[in-house]
Amino acid sequence: QVQLVESGGGLVQAGDSLRLSCAASGRTFSSNAMGWFRQAPGKEREFVASISWRGINIYYADSVKGRFTISRDNAKNSMYLQMNSLKPEDTAVYYCAEAKTPVGLSNSDYVYWGQGTQVTVSS
């Protein structure tokens, strides 16, 4: 029912910035949390950041705290991830996801997934 499409990935150098976008369709308004996850080569998918449906509750993984900023615009059915001071360790496929709960405290809450966008950070 809900379709999620990521965009904004690319190849950048360490210290550069990227802004990822996630566009949702199949609905007009979401009252549930959304989040970003990533998967590096040879590793399992990990949590990056999440935002509740009103944008009040925001959580970040320790590895990105202070560098990444998550936001959403419910009127546009969109979510964003501003990534600053990128490091080679940030290289991964980034996925947007939507939860079935308004806050999204557990990874298992996220049930809708995009196909991912590649972010590559060179040293």
N, C-alpha and C positions, 0 to 999 in steps of 0.2 A: 504493500500500500504506500509506504513512505519511500521515496527515492532520494538518495543523497549523492551529490556530485562534488568532489573536491577539485580545486584548481589553485594555481599560484606556485606550485613547486618549480624547482629548477636547480641549476648548478651555480653555486656561489663560492666565494672565498671565505675563509675564516674571518670573523669580525663583521661580515656583511649582514644584511637583513632581508627577510622575506615575509610576505603577508599571504597566508593561506585563506581561502574562502571555501565555504561549504554551502551549497544551495540545495534547499529541500523542496520537493514537490510531492504531489499526492495528498496534500493537506493545505489549508489556509493559515492555520495557527497551531502552534505547539504549546502545550502547557506542561511539557516535560523537559528534563535536563538534556543537555547535549554535551558532547565531549570530543576530545582529540586523543588518538592513540597512535603509536608508531611501532614499526617493526624493522629492525636492522637485519642485515644478512646473517643467517645462522642463529638468530635469537628469536625468542618469543615476543609476541606483541605486548607492549607495555603502555601503561597509562601516562598521559602527558598533562592534560588539563580538562576540567569540566566546569560547566556553568549551569546554574539552575534556571528554571523557566523565566523568572523575573530578573535574572542577572545579579541576584543578591549573594548567593552562595557560590563562591568560586574556589577551586582547589587546583593546586599545581604539584607536579612531581618535584622532588627536591632538586633534581638534575636541571630543571629549567626555571626554577623560581628566581625572579628578579630579571630574567631575560625575555621570557615569553609573556604575552598578554592575550587572554581569551576574551571574546566579546560576542554579542549576538544582537541581531536586529529582527525582532519577531514580525514586524510589519513587512519585512522583505524576505522572511523565511530563510534567513542567512545566519551563519556563524563564521567567526574569523579567528585566526591565530596569528598575531603579530610576533615574529621571531626576530630578536635582535641579538647581536654579539654571538652569532652562530659559531659553533665549534665542529670539528670533524666528527666528534662523537654524536652529533645530532643527525648525521646521515642515516636516513631510513625512509621507508614508505610511510606516509602519514595518512591516517584514516579519520574521517569524521563519523560520529555515531550519535544516535538518539536513544535515550532511555525510555523506559515505560513508567518511570517515577519522576516526580517534579524536581527532585534534588540530585538523584543519581549518586548515592553514596557507595554503591558496590559496583564493581566491574560487570557483574552479572545482570545489572539493571539495563545495560545497553543491548538492544536487540536489533536495531536497524543500522546498517553499515554502508558506507560508500566503498568505491573500488580502490581508492587511494591515489595519492600523488607523490611522486618521487622528489625528495630533497637530498641533494648531494653537496657536501661542504668540503672543499679542498683545503689543505694546509698551506 
